Amino acid sequence: MKEIALVITTIGSGKILELICKSSAQSDIMDKTTLIVIPDRKTPRGLFDRCKEIRNYGFKILYPIIAEQDDFLKKVGFAPKLIPYDSDNRRNVGYLMALDCGSEITISLDDDNYPIQSLEDHLIVGDEISWPVLFSDTQWINICDLLRMNKDHKVYPRGFPYYKRHQSYEVNIRFGTGRVGLNLGLWVGDPDFDALTWLSVPTKSTSFKGNSFLLGRQMLTPINSQNTAVHRDVMPSYYQVRMGAGIGRFDDIFGGYFCQKCIKHMGDRIRIGTPIVNHRRNSHNYLKDLKGELKGILIMEELLPWLEEVELTGSTYAETYVCLADMLDIQMLRFKGSIWTREIKQYFNEVTFLMREWVKVCQRIG
Protein backbone atom coordinates (compact mmCIF):
# COMPACT_ATOMS: atom_id res chain seq x y z
CA MET A 1 0.00 0.00 0.00
CA LYS A 2 1.16 3.55 -0.73
CA GLU A 3 2.76 5.71 1.97
CA ILE A 4 0.43 8.63 2.73
CA ALA A 5 0.80 11.94 4.55
CA LEU A 6 -2.25 13.92 5.66
CA VAL A 7 -1.42 17.61 6.19
CA ILE A 8 -3.63 19.89 8.30
CA THR A 9 -3.00 23.44 9.46
CA THR A 10 -5.15 24.59 12.32
CA ILE A 11 -5.67 27.28 14.89
CA GLY A 12 -8.56 25.28 16.34
CA SER A 13 -8.87 22.59 18.97
CA GLY A 14 -8.12 19.71 16.60
CA LYS A 15 -11.55 18.06 16.84
CA ILE A 16 -11.25 17.19 13.16
CA LEU A 17 -8.44 14.75 13.99
CA GLU A 18 -10.78 12.45 15.89
CA LEU A 19 -13.29 12.50 13.02
CA ILE A 20 -10.54 11.58 10.56
CA CYS A 21 -9.60 8.62 12.73
CA LYS A 22 -13.20 7.45 13.14
CA SER A 23 -13.96 7.77 9.42
CA SER A 24 -10.86 5.73 8.57
CA ALA A 25 -11.20 3.12 11.31
CA GLN A 26 -12.55 0.41 8.99
CA SER A 27 -10.02 0.99 6.19
CA ASP A 28 -6.37 0.14 5.73
CA ILE A 29 -5.42 3.78 5.28
CA MET A 30 -4.45 4.23 8.94
CA ASP A 31 -1.52 1.82 8.81
CA LYS A 32 0.22 3.74 6.04
CA THR A 33 -0.71 7.32 6.98
CA THR A 34 1.31 9.92 8.84
CA LEU A 35 -0.81 12.79 10.16
CA ILE A 36 1.14 16.04 9.96
CA VAL A 37 -0.52 18.79 12.01
CA ILE A 38 1.02 22.23 11.52
CA PRO A 39 0.09 24.60 14.35
CA ASP A 40 0.58 28.36 14.12
CA ARG A 41 1.10 31.01 16.74
CA LYS A 42 -2.66 31.26 17.42
CA THR A 43 -3.17 27.51 17.87
CA PRO A 44 -4.44 26.67 21.39
CA ARG A 45 -2.23 24.57 23.63
CA GLY A 46 -5.02 22.02 23.98
CA LEU A 47 -4.32 20.86 20.43
CA PHE A 48 -1.11 19.17 21.52
CA ASP A 49 -2.93 17.05 24.09
CA ARG A 50 -5.42 16.01 21.42
CA CYS A 51 -2.58 15.08 19.06
CA LYS A 52 -1.12 12.80 21.72
CA GLU A 53 -4.49 11.07 22.11
CA ILE A 54 -4.71 10.43 18.36
CA ARG A 55 -1.87 7.93 18.61
CA ASN A 56 -4.31 5.61 20.39
CA TYR A 57 -6.18 5.24 17.10
CA GLY A 58 -3.13 3.85 15.34
CA PHE A 59 -2.10 6.85 13.24
CA LYS A 60 1.46 8.04 13.22
CA ILE A 61 1.35 11.76 13.97
CA LEU A 62 3.73 14.71 13.79
CA TYR A 63 2.80 18.02 15.40
CA PRO A 64 5.91 20.21 15.40
CA ILE A 65 5.84 23.43 17.39
CA ILE A 66 6.87 26.63 15.60
CA ALA A 67 10.54 26.32 16.60
CA GLU A 68 10.64 22.73 15.32
CA GLN A 69 9.03 23.80 12.05
CA ASP A 70 11.67 26.49 11.55
CA ASP A 71 14.47 24.06 12.44
CA PHE A 72 13.14 21.66 9.82
CA LEU A 73 13.02 24.40 7.18
CA LYS A 74 16.64 25.29 7.93
CA LYS A 75 17.62 21.63 7.65
CA VAL A 76 16.09 21.25 4.18
CA GLY A 77 17.35 24.64 2.99
CA PHE A 78 14.16 26.71 2.79
CA ALA A 79 14.61 29.95 4.74
CA PRO A 80 11.97 30.12 7.53
CA LYS A 81 11.35 33.79 6.75
CA LEU A 82 9.89 32.72 3.40
CA ILE A 83 6.89 31.10 5.14
CA PRO A 84 5.11 33.75 7.25
CA TYR A 85 3.48 33.04 10.60
CA ASP A 86 -0.26 33.47 11.15
CA SER A 87 -0.88 32.41 7.57
CA ASP A 88 -2.25 29.43 5.69
CA ASN A 89 1.10 29.51 3.91
CA ARG A 90 2.34 27.40 6.86
CA ARG A 91 0.72 24.48 5.02
CA ASN A 92 3.87 24.40 2.88
CA VAL A 93 5.85 23.25 5.94
CA GLY A 94 3.60 20.21 6.09
CA TYR A 95 4.04 19.48 2.40
CA LEU A 96 7.81 19.48 2.75
CA MET A 97 7.62 17.28 5.85
CA ALA A 98 5.44 14.88 3.86
CA LEU A 99 8.13 14.65 1.20
CA ASP A 100 10.78 14.18 3.87
CA CYS A 101 8.73 11.33 5.40
CA GLY A 102 8.77 9.52 2.06
CA SER A 103 5.05 9.86 1.32
CA GLU A 104 3.91 8.89 -2.17
CA ILE A 105 0.61 10.74 -1.69
CA THR A 106 0.08 13.95 0.26
CA ILE A 107 -3.48 14.82 1.25
CA SER A 108 -4.26 18.42 2.21
CA LEU A 109 -7.30 19.01 4.42
CA ASP A 110 -8.70 22.16 6.03
CA ASP A 111 -9.61 22.00 9.70
CA ASP A 112 -13.27 22.79 8.96
CA ASN A 113 -13.66 20.03 6.36
CA TYR A 114 -15.01 17.05 8.30
CA PRO A 115 -14.76 13.61 6.67
CA ILE A 116 -18.11 11.86 6.22
CA GLN A 117 -16.44 8.85 4.61
CA SER A 118 -12.97 7.39 4.55
CA LEU A 119 -10.40 9.48 2.68
CA GLU A 120 -9.39 6.25 0.94
CA ASP A 121 -10.55 7.43 -2.50
CA HIS A 122 -7.58 9.82 -2.52
CA LEU A 123 -5.39 6.72 -2.92
CA ILE A 124 -6.31 6.67 -6.60
CA VAL A 125 -3.52 9.25 -6.99
CA GLY A 126 -0.62 7.64 -8.84
CA ASP A 127 -2.82 4.97 -10.45
CA GLU A 128 -3.25 4.49 -14.19
CA ILE A 129 -7.00 4.48 -14.72
CA SER A 130 -9.68 4.46 -17.40
CA TRP A 131 -12.44 6.83 -16.31
CA PRO A 132 -15.21 9.14 -17.59
CA VAL A 133 -13.73 12.48 -18.70
CA LEU A 134 -15.49 15.87 -18.63
CA PHE A 135 -15.20 18.26 -21.58
CA SER A 136 -16.77 21.67 -22.13
CA ASP A 137 -16.79 23.82 -25.25
CA THR A 138 -15.71 26.78 -23.07
CA GLN A 139 -12.62 24.86 -21.84
CA TRP A 140 -13.85 25.39 -18.28
CA ILE A 141 -15.58 23.00 -15.87
CA ASN A 142 -17.75 24.30 -13.04
CA ILE A 143 -17.24 21.72 -10.29
CA CYS A 144 -20.26 23.08 -8.40
CA ASP A 145 -22.38 21.44 -11.11
CA LEU A 146 -21.38 18.09 -9.56
CA LEU A 147 -23.23 19.06 -6.36
CA ARG A 148 -26.92 19.44 -5.49
CA MET A 149 -27.72 22.83 -3.98
CA ASN A 150 -30.53 23.92 -1.70
CA LYS A 151 -31.37 26.94 -3.87
CA ASP A 152 -31.92 27.31 -7.58
CA HIS A 153 -28.94 29.55 -8.21
CA LYS A 154 -26.12 29.09 -10.69
CA VAL A 155 -23.04 29.16 -8.46
CA TYR A 156 -19.32 28.78 -9.06
CA PRO A 157 -16.33 27.87 -6.88
CA ARG A 158 -13.90 30.44 -5.51
CA GLY A 159 -11.39 31.32 -8.20
CA PHE A 160 -13.64 30.54 -11.16
CA PRO A 161 -13.13 33.48 -13.56
CA TYR A 162 -16.01 35.90 -13.91
CA TYR A 163 -15.45 36.19 -17.66
CA LYS A 164 -16.42 32.51 -17.96
CA ARG A 165 -19.48 32.59 -15.68
CA HIS A 166 -23.11 32.49 -16.82
CA GLN A 167 -22.30 31.37 -20.33
CA SER A 168 -24.30 28.75 -22.18
CA TYR A 169 -22.08 25.78 -22.82
CA GLU A 170 -22.22 22.11 -23.65
CA VAL A 171 -20.58 19.42 -21.51
CA ASN A 172 -19.54 16.11 -23.03
CA ILE A 173 -18.41 12.92 -21.32
CA ARG A 174 -16.26 10.18 -22.79
CA PHE A 175 -13.77 7.69 -21.42
CA GLY A 176 -10.08 8.48 -21.16
CA THR A 177 -6.99 6.98 -19.56
CA GLY A 178 -3.97 8.24 -17.70
CA ARG A 179 -2.16 8.46 -14.39
CA VAL A 180 -3.87 10.52 -11.69
CA GLY A 181 -1.50 13.24 -10.51
CA LEU A 182 -4.04 15.13 -8.37
CA ASN A 183 -7.41 14.24 -6.84
CA LEU A 184 -9.80 17.00 -5.82
CA GLY A 185 -12.43 15.91 -3.31
CA LEU A 186 -15.63 17.95 -3.06
CA TRP A 187 -17.78 19.12 -0.16
CA VAL A 188 -21.33 19.13 1.13
CA GLY A 189 -22.50 21.83 3.51
CA ASP A 190 -20.71 25.08 2.76
CA PRO A 191 -19.25 25.08 -0.77
CA ASP A 192 -15.97 26.85 -1.48
CA PHE A 193 -17.45 30.11 -2.77
CA ASP A 194 -15.82 33.52 -2.90
CA ALA A 195 -17.09 36.24 -0.56
CA LEU A 196 -19.08 37.96 -3.31
CA THR A 197 -21.11 34.78 -3.82
CA TRP A 198 -21.68 34.31 -0.08
CA LEU A 199 -22.94 37.89 0.16
CA SER A 200 -25.19 37.78 -2.91
CA VAL A 201 -26.51 34.19 -3.21
CA PRO A 202 -25.67 32.23 -0.02
CA THR A 203 -26.27 28.60 -0.94
CA LYS A 204 -25.65 25.22 0.68
CA SER A 205 -24.63 21.98 -0.96
CA THR A 206 -27.02 19.21 0.09
CA SER A 207 -25.33 16.25 -1.59
CA PHE A 208 -22.85 15.02 -4.18
CA LYS A 209 -24.51 13.86 -7.40
CA GLY A 210 -22.51 10.67 -7.23
CA ASN A 211 -20.16 10.63 -10.22
CA SER A 212 -16.45 11.42 -10.19
CA PHE A 213 -14.71 12.48 -13.40
CA LEU A 214 -11.34 13.13 -14.91
CA LEU A 215 -10.80 16.66 -16.14
CA GLY A 216 -10.35 16.89 -19.90
CA ARG A 217 -6.75 17.64 -20.83
CA GLN A 218 -7.56 21.12 -22.14
CA MET A 219 -10.07 21.92 -19.38
CA LEU A 220 -9.46 24.18 -16.38
CA THR A 221 -11.14 24.58 -13.00
CA PRO A 222 -10.15 26.14 -9.67
CA ILE A 223 -8.27 23.78 -7.36
CA ASN A 224 -8.14 24.56 -3.66
CA SER A 225 -6.29 22.93 -0.77
CA GLN A 226 -9.34 21.92 1.30
CA ASN A 227 -9.63 18.25 0.36
CA THR A 228 -6.95 17.60 -2.22
CA ALA A 229 -4.33 14.90 -2.78
CA VAL A 230 -1.20 15.06 -4.95
CA HIS A 231 1.40 12.55 -6.03
CA ARG A 232 4.98 12.91 -4.90
CA ASP A 233 6.12 13.58 -8.48
CA VAL A 234 3.74 16.55 -8.66
CA MET A 235 4.86 18.18 -5.41
CA PRO A 236 7.58 20.41 -6.99
CA SER A 237 4.67 22.23 -8.72
CA TYR A 238 2.32 22.25 -5.72
CA TYR A 239 3.56 25.32 -3.86
CA GLN A 240 0.83 27.22 -2.01
CA VAL A 241 1.53 30.78 -3.09
CA ARG A 242 2.31 33.38 -0.43
CA MET A 243 -0.10 36.31 -0.38
CA GLY A 244 0.93 39.97 -0.49
CA ALA A 245 0.28 43.38 -2.07
CA GLY A 246 -3.21 43.45 -0.61
CA ILE A 247 -4.21 40.15 -2.22
CA GLY A 248 -5.86 37.65 0.12
CA ARG A 249 -7.49 34.21 0.07
CA PHE A 250 -6.05 33.25 -3.31
CA ASP A 251 -2.98 31.37 -2.06
CA ASP A 252 -4.32 27.91 -2.88
CA ILE A 253 -6.12 29.19 -6.00
CA PHE A 254 -2.98 30.63 -7.59
CA GLY A 255 -1.10 27.49 -6.56
CA GLY A 256 -3.82 25.21 -7.92
CA TYR A 257 -3.90 26.86 -11.34
CA PHE A 258 -0.11 26.78 -11.65
CA CYS A 259 0.01 23.14 -10.58
CA GLN A 260 -2.70 21.96 -12.96
CA LYS A 261 -0.97 23.70 -15.86
CA CYS A 262 2.12 21.60 -15.08
CA ILE A 263 0.04 18.42 -14.71
CA LYS A 264 -1.45 18.95 -18.15
CA HIS A 265 1.97 19.55 -19.68
CA MET A 266 3.31 16.36 -18.08
CA GLY A 267 0.41 14.31 -19.42
CA ASP A 268 -1.04 13.27 -16.05
CA ARG A 269 -4.68 13.51 -15.03
CA ILE A 270 -6.80 15.43 -12.51
CA ARG A 271 -9.72 13.57 -10.95
CA ILE A 272 -12.64 15.41 -9.31
CA GLY A 273 -15.32 14.06 -6.98
CA THR A 274 -14.81 11.73 -4.03
CA PRO A 275 -13.98 11.57 -1.19
CA ILE A 276 -16.63 13.98 0.06
CA VAL A 277 -16.25 16.03 3.21
CA ASN A 278 -18.72 18.10 5.21
CA HIS A 279 -17.50 21.69 5.06
CA ARG A 280 -18.73 23.37 8.25
CA ARG A 281 -17.18 26.72 7.55
CA ASN A 282 -15.36 28.56 10.31
CA SER A 283 -16.79 32.00 11.11
CA HIS A 284 -16.08 34.56 8.36
CA ASN A 285 -16.57 38.28 7.87
CA TYR A 286 -17.54 38.24 4.20
CA LEU A 287 -17.08 41.97 3.67
CA LYS A 288 -13.55 41.67 5.03
CA ASP A 289 -12.96 38.58 2.87
CA LEU A 290 -14.22 40.47 -0.18
CA LYS A 291 -11.73 43.26 0.42
CA GLY A 292 -8.92 40.70 0.40
CA GLU A 293 -10.27 38.78 -2.60
CA LEU A 294 -11.11 41.66 -4.93
CA LYS A 295 -7.58 42.24 -6.19
CA GLY A 296 -7.18 38.51 -6.77
CA ILE A 297 -10.40 38.41 -8.77
CA LEU A 298 -9.30 41.34 -10.97
CA ILE A 299 -5.88 39.78 -11.51
CA MET A 300 -7.40 36.42 -12.44
CA GLU A 301 -9.50 38.06 -15.13
CA GLU A 302 -6.30 38.89 -17.02
CA LEU A 303 -3.92 36.20 -15.77
CA LEU A 304 -6.09 33.19 -16.63
CA PRO A 305 -6.52 33.92 -20.37
CA TRP A 306 -2.72 34.05 -20.55
CA LEU A 307 -2.41 30.83 -18.54
CA GLU A 308 -4.85 29.07 -20.87
CA GLU A 309 -2.59 29.76 -23.85
CA VAL A 310 0.97 29.68 -22.51
CA GLU A 311 3.09 26.77 -23.74
CA LEU A 312 5.47 25.18 -21.23
CA THR A 313 8.58 23.09 -21.65
CA GLY A 314 10.24 20.56 -19.36
CA SER A 315 10.52 16.81 -18.93
CA THR A 316 9.93 16.83 -15.16
CA TYR A 317 7.56 18.68 -12.87
CA ALA A 318 10.48 20.66 -11.49
CA GLU A 319 11.62 21.79 -14.95
CA THR A 320 8.05 22.60 -15.99
CA TYR A 321 7.35 24.66 -12.87
CA VAL A 322 10.54 26.67 -13.31
CA CYS A 323 9.56 27.25 -16.95
CA LEU A 324 6.18 28.55 -15.76
CA ALA A 325 7.93 30.91 -13.32
CA ASP A 326 10.16 32.18 -16.15
CA MET A 327 7.20 32.72 -18.47
CA LEU A 328 5.29 34.52 -15.72
CA ASP A 329 8.23 36.90 -15.21
CA ILE A 330 8.21 37.73 -18.92
CA GLN A 331 4.44 38.23 -18.95
CA MET A 332 4.64 40.66 -16.02
CA LEU A 333 6.60 43.00 -18.31
CA ARG A 334 3.75 42.89 -20.84
CA PHE A 335 0.70 43.32 -18.63
CA LYS A 336 -0.74 46.83 -18.79
CA GLY A 337 -3.64 48.50 -17.06
CA SER A 338 -4.65 49.91 -13.72
CA ILE A 339 -4.50 46.60 -11.84
CA TRP A 340 -0.90 45.97 -12.88
CA THR A 341 0.73 48.46 -10.56
CA ARG A 342 4.41 48.41 -9.70
CA GLU A 343 3.44 46.86 -6.36
CA ILE A 344 1.51 44.01 -8.01
CA LYS A 345 4.28 43.29 -10.50
CA GLN A 346 6.86 43.31 -7.73
CA TYR A 347 4.67 40.90 -5.80
CA PHE A 348 4.61 38.46 -8.72
CA ASN A 349 8.38 38.77 -9.05
CA GLU A 350 8.54 37.61 -5.44
CA VAL A 351 6.12 34.78 -6.22
CA THR A 352 8.27 33.48 -9.07
CA PHE A 353 11.36 33.69 -6.84
CA LEU A 354 9.55 31.56 -4.24
CA MET A 355 8.41 29.10 -6.93
CA ARG A 356 12.04 28.51 -7.90
CA GLU A 357 13.09 28.20 -4.25
CA TRP A 358 10.31 25.66 -3.75
CA VAL A 359 11.62 23.54 -6.62
CA LYS A 360 15.14 23.63 -5.18
CA VAL A 361 14.05 22.41 -1.75
CA CYS A 362 11.84 19.68 -3.24
CA GLN A 363 14.80 18.46 -5.28
CA ARG A 364 17.06 18.51 -2.22
CA ILE A 365 14.60 16.36 -0.27
CA GLY A 366 14.33 14.04 -3.27
N, C-alpha and C positions, 0 to 999 in steps of 0.2 A: 504494500500500500504506500501511497505517496506521503512524503513528509510535508506537514502543513503548519503554517503559522497563522494565527488569528490576531490581528492588530486592532487594539481599541485605544483611543484617547478619551479621557474622561476627567471632568471636574465634578462628577457626581459621586454617589455612594458606592457604585459598583454593583447595584442590584442586577443589572443585565448579565453579569457573569454567572449568577446562579441559574438564570433562565437558559443561557447557552448550554450549561451543563445538563440541565433537565431535558432540553430538547434533543440533546445528542446522546442521552444515556443508553438508548437502544441501538445505537449504530457503532461502527468500528472507528469512527472518526476520532474519538477521544484518545485512543492509544497512540496515534501518530501526530497529534496536534500539540503545539506549544502556544499557549495563550501569552501574548505580549501586551501588557497593560502599561500605557505611557501616561503617567500623571503629569500635571502641570503645577504651577505655583498655587493655583486656587483649589486644587484637589483636596478634599477633606482627609484628615488622618485616618478616619474610619475605613477608608478604602483598603488600606494595607492589611488590616485585620481580616477583611472580607477576602482579599487575595490569598491569604494564608489558608482560610477555610476551603477555598476552591480545590486545593490539593487533595482533599478528601474524596472528591469526585473522580479522581484519576487523571486529570489534566496536568501536564507540566505547565508551569506558569512563571513568567518573568515580570517583575513590576519594579523596575529601576527608579530610584529617586532621582531628582534633578541632577545632583552631583554625579551619580553613576551614569546617567545618560550622557553628560558632557564628557566624562572620562572615556566612554565608549566612542564618541565622535572623534576625540583626539586620537584614540588608538587606530581607527580606520582612516584617519586623514581627512575628515570633513570638519572644518573649523566650527566649533559650537556657536559662534556668533552668527553663523549663516542660518541658524534655525531659531527664530525668536521665541521667547517665552510668552505665555498667555495667548497662544495662537494654535489653531488647528494644524499649522505647519509642523508641530511637534510629531505629527503622525509619521513624518519621514524618518524619525529616529527608529520607530517601530519597524518600518520597512527595511531599513539597513540591518537591524538586529535579526529580522527574519532571514535575510540573505546570509548573515553570519552564522545563524543556526543551521544552515543547510536546507532550508525549506524549498521544496519544489513549487508549492503553491502558497501564496500569501493572500489571506482574506482580510479585507478592511471592513470594519463595522463601526457605525456610530453608536454612541451610548444610549440613544433613544430609539434604536431600531431593535425591537424585541423579537427574537426568533419564535415563530409559531410552528416550525417544523425543523427537522435536522438541517444543518447547513451542508449536508453531504452532497447535494447537487452541485456545489462549487467544485467538487473533485473531478468534474468533466474537463476542467482546465488541463491542457496538455494532451488530451485524447484526440485521436483522429476519428472524426464522426461523419456520418451522413445524416442530414437534418433538414427540415423545412427552412427556406431562406426567404426573408422579406425584401421586396424591392418596391420602390416608389418612383413615379416619373418625375418627382421633384428632387430626387436624390436625398431626401430626408425622411426619417422615420420618427413618428411621434409615439414614444413608448407608453404614454398615458392611454393610447388607444387599446392597449393590452389589458387595461383595468376597467372594471365597472365602477361608475361614480354614482353618488347619491343625488346629483343634480344634473339636469340636462344642459350642461355647458360644454363647449369645446375648450379643453384645457391642455396645457403643454408643460413639460418639465422645465425646471430652472436651467437656463443656459440655451434653450431652444431659441434660435434667432427670430426676431419679430418680422423680418422680411420674408420668412417662410411660413408664418402662421396664417391661418384662415384662408388657405388656398384650396381650391378643389384639386384633388389628385387621385390617382388610381394606384392601389397597392396590389402587387402580384406575389404569389407564393410558388416556389418550386424547390426541388431538392438540390442540395449542394453538399460538397465534402470539404474537409480541411481540418487542420489542428486548431483547437480552441486555445487562443492566447489569453483571452479575458472573458470572464462571465459576470454579467450585470444582473444581480437579483433585484426584484421589484418589491413594492411595499403596498400593504393595505393600511387603512387609517388615514394618516396625513401624507399625501403625496409630496414629492420634492418639487414644490412650486417656488417661483420667485416671489418677492414681497408684493409686487404689483398685482399678481394673480390672487394672493391671499387677501389683499385689500379690496379687490374688485369683484371676484367670483369665488369666495371661499367654498371649497368643495372637498368632500371626503371620498376616499376609495373604499368601496364596500367589499370587493373581492377581485381576485385575479381571474381572467377569463379562461385560463387553463392551458394555454399553448405557449411553449417557449420556441424561439426562433433564432436562427443565425441572421446576422445583419449582412445584407448584400454587400459585395466588395466595394462598390462605389457609393454606398449609403453612409450617412452620418447621423448621429444622435448625441445628445449630451450624455456624458458618463460622469457620475459622481463617485464619491468614496464611501457611501453609506452602507453598501451591501455588495461589495465587488471583490472579485478574486482575479489574480493575475499569475501567470506562469513566471518562473524564475528567469527565463530567457528574456521576458518582456520588461523586467524590472528596471533596466537602465533607461527606459523611456517612460517610467511611471513615477516621475517626480511630481509631488504636489506643490504647485507653484506658490511662492511666497507673495503675499499681498503687499501693496504699497501705493503711493501716489493717490491716496483717496479711494482706491478700488478695494471693495470688500466682498466676501462671500463668493468669489469666483476662483478660489485656489484649486479646488478639485475639478472645476469645469474647464479652466485653462489646461490643467494637467491631463484631463480626460480626452480633450480634443487632440492635444499633441500626441498622446500615447496611441490613440486609435489611428491617427495618420501613419504612425510608424508600423502598427500592426498590419494595416492594409498594404503598405509597401513590402513588408516581409512575407506576405502571402498567408498569414494566419487568419483566424476567424474570431469574431466577437459573438457570443451567445447572450441572449436577453430573455429573462423570465424568472425561473425558479433558481434558488430557494426564495420564498416569500417571507418577509418580516412584517411585523406590526410596528409602523412608525408612529409612536406616541410622542409627538414633537415637544421638545423642551420649550419653555416660555420664550416668546419672541415679541419684540417691539417692531412691528412691520414697517412703521414709518422710518424708524432708525435703520432697519435692514435695507429699505428702499434707497436711502441716502447712500449707503455703501455699495449697493448693486448698480446704481444708475450709470456710473462711469463704465462699469464692466459691460452692461447692456449696449451702450453706445459704441464701445470698442469692438464688441463682437459683431455688430452690424457691418463693420468694414473689414475686420480680421478674418471672419469665416469665409467670405467669398474668395479671398486670397488663399486660405487654407484648402478650400475645395480644389483649387487648380494647381497648386504648387507641386512640382515633381521632385521627389527625393532620390538620393542615391545612398548606397551602403549595402553591405552584405551581412551585417549584424545589426541588432537593435542599437548597440552603442554607436556604431558608425552612422546609422540613420538618424538618431536623435541629435547627434552633433551636426549633421547636415541640416536638419530642421532649424537648429539654433543659428547656424550660419545664414540660412536663407531668411530667417526672421530679422536678423541684423540688417541685411541688405534692404528688406522691405520697409524697415523703419525709416530709412532714408527717403523712401518714395511716398510714404503716406503724407497726405496734406489735409488740411481742414482744422476746424476749431478744436476738435477733440484731441488732435495729435500735437499737444503742447510739448515744449522742451521737457517738462517734468515727466510726461507720459512716455516719451521716447527714451529718456534716461532710465525710467523704470524698466522698460523692456530690455534695455541693454544689460541691466542688472539681472533680469530673468534669464537671459541667454548665457550670461556668465555662470549662474547657478546651475543651469542645465548641463553645461560642460563639466562643472565640478561634480555634479551628481554622477555623470558617466564615469569620471575618474575613480570615485570612491567605489562604485559598483564593480568596476574592473579590478580594483585592488582586493576587494573581498572575494571576488571570483565566483 
